[in-house]
Amino acid sequence: MEKTEKRIAVACDHAGNGMKDALIAYLREKGYLVKDYGCDGTASVDYPEYAHLVCRAIQENEADCGILICGTGIGMSMAANKHRGIRAALCENEFSAEMTRRHNDANVLCLGARVLEIDKAKVLTDLFLTTAYEGGRHDARLALLRKLDEER
């Protein structure tokens, strides 16, 4: 088992509950510190509420990063990116999961439970959590994103 102190906040809507539970078990086996922000069933819920919980945990330094899951990942990514300081990325392939960390320093991974198999979601999660931000020429772009956050 890997040992890491990375704190991960995870949440989903009703469509993502099965994937959320499987990813949490997988991440805990790997030694990550994971906090489950719900939802805890398949009854219909409003995904922005759960995105907010994960984003708030990151903003308040209770988590280093987050994972949000809904049917497609689209709704969660839209909701998460409304929060100051959050850079959420919807990823469906390995290249995107790696590059959003390298170039964008994304802090929230969004996944679609209805479009990804769990094994693929695990691969994307591993890439997201283990790929380092490159910095360099990308720092100026992140500074622009931070400036836009401040102007809201």
C-alpha positions in Angstrom: 0.0 0.0 0.0 1.2 3.5 -0.9 1.4 6.0 2.0 0.3 9.5 1.2 -1.0 12.4 3.2 -3.0 13.8 0.3 -6.5 14.7 1.5 -9.3 14.1 -1.1 -12.8 15.3 -0.9 -15.3 13.2 -2.9 -19.0 13.7 -3.7 -21.5 12.6 -6.2 -25.2 12.9 -7.2 -27.6 10.0 -7.4 -26.1 8.8 -10.7 -22.6 8.6 -9.4 -23.2 6.9 -6.1 -21.8 3.4 -7.1 -18.7 4.9 -8.7 -18.1 7.2 -5.7 -18.2 4.3 -3.3 -15.9 2.2 -5.5 -13.4 5.0 -5.9 -13.4 5.8 -2.2 -12.6 2.2 -1.3 -9.9 2.1 -4.0 -8.3 5.4 -2.8 -8.3 4.3 0.8 -6.6 1.0 -0.1 -3.9 3.2 -1.7 -3.4 5.1 1.5 -5.2 8.4 0.6 -7.1 10.3 3.3 -10.6 10.5 1.8 -13.7 12.3 3.1 -17.1 11.3 1.6 -19.4 14.3 1.2 -22.3 12.2 -0.2 -24.7 11.6 -1.6 -25.5 8.3 -0.1 -28.1 6.8 -2.3 -29.8 6.7 -5.7 -32.7 9.0 -4.9 -32.6 12.1 -7.0 -30.6 15.0 -5.5 -29.3 18.4 -6.8 -25.7 18.0 -7.8 -24.7 21.7 -7.2 -25.1 21.1 -3.4 -22.6 18.3 -3.4 -20.2 20.2 -5.7 -20.4 23.0 -3.2 -19.4 20.8 -0.3 -16.3 19.6 -2.0 -15.3 23.0 -3.3 -15.8 24.5 0.2 -13.5 21.8 1.7 -10.8 22.8 -0.8 -11.3 26.5 -0.2 -11.1 26.0 3.6 -8.0 23.9 3.3 -9.8 20.8 4.6 -8.9 18.9 1.4 -6.0 19.2 -1.1 -8.2 18.2 -4.1 -11.6 16.8 -5.0 -13.4 14.3 -7.1 -16.9 14.9 -8.2 -19.1 12.4 -10.0 -22.5 12.7 -11.8 -24.0 11.0 -14.8 -21.8 12.7 -17.4 -19.5 14.8 -15.1 -20.7 17.9 -17.0 -23.0 19.3 -14.4 -20.5 18.8 -11.6 -17.8 20.5 -13.6 -20.0 23.5 -14.3 -21.1 23.8 -10.6 -17.5 23.4 -9.3 -16.1 26.0 -11.6 -18.5 28.6 -10.1 -16.4 28.5 -6.9 -13.5 30.9 -6.4 -10.1 29.2 -6.6 -11.5 26.0 -8.1 -10.2 24.6 -11.3 -12.4 21.6 -12.1 -11.8 19.4 -15.2 -14.1 16.9 -16.7 -11.9 14.0 -17.9 -12.8 11.0 -20.0 -9.3 9.9 -21.2 -5.8 9.6 -19.9 -4.4 12.5 -21.9 -6.9 15.0 -20.4 -6.4 13.7 -16.8 -2.7 14.1 -17.1 -2.6 17.4 -18.9 -5.2 19.1 -16.7 -2.7 18.6 -13.8 0.4 19.4 -15.8 -0.8 22.6 -17.5 -3.8 23.8 -15.5 -3.0 22.7 -12.0 -6.6 21.5 -11.7 -7.7 20.7 -8.2 -11.0 18.9 -8.9 -11.5 15.9 -11.2 -15.0 15.4 -12.6 -16.1 12.0 -13.8 -19.2 10.7 -15.6 -20.6 7.5 -14.1 -22.8 6.9 -17.1 -20.0 7.3 -19.6 -17.0 5.6 -17.9 -16.4 2.1 -16.6 -15.0 2.0 -13.0 -11.6 0.6 -14.2 -11.2 3.6 -16.5 -12.3 6.0 -13.7 -9.5 4.5 -11.5 -6.9 5.0 -14.1 -8.0 8.6 -14.6 -8.0 9.2 -10.9 -4.5 7.8 -10.5 -3.2 10.1 -13.2 -4.9 13.1 -11.8 -3.6 12.4 -8.3 0.0 11.6 -9.3 0.7 14.1 -12.1 2.6 17.2 -10.9 1.9 20.7 -12.2 4.7 21.8 -14.5 4.7 25.5 -13.7 6.9 27.6 -16.0 4.9 29.1 -18.9 1.7 27.9 -17.3 2.1 30.2 -14.2 1.1 33.3 -16.1 -2.1 31.6 -17.3 -3.0 30.5 -13.8 -2.4 34.1 -12.6 -4.9 35.2 -15.2 -7.4 32.7 -13.9 -6.8 34.0 -10.3 -7.3 37.6 -11.5 -10.6 36.6 -13.1 -11.7 35.0 -9.8 -10.9 38.2 -7.9 -13.0 40.3 -10.3 -16.1 38.3 -9.7 
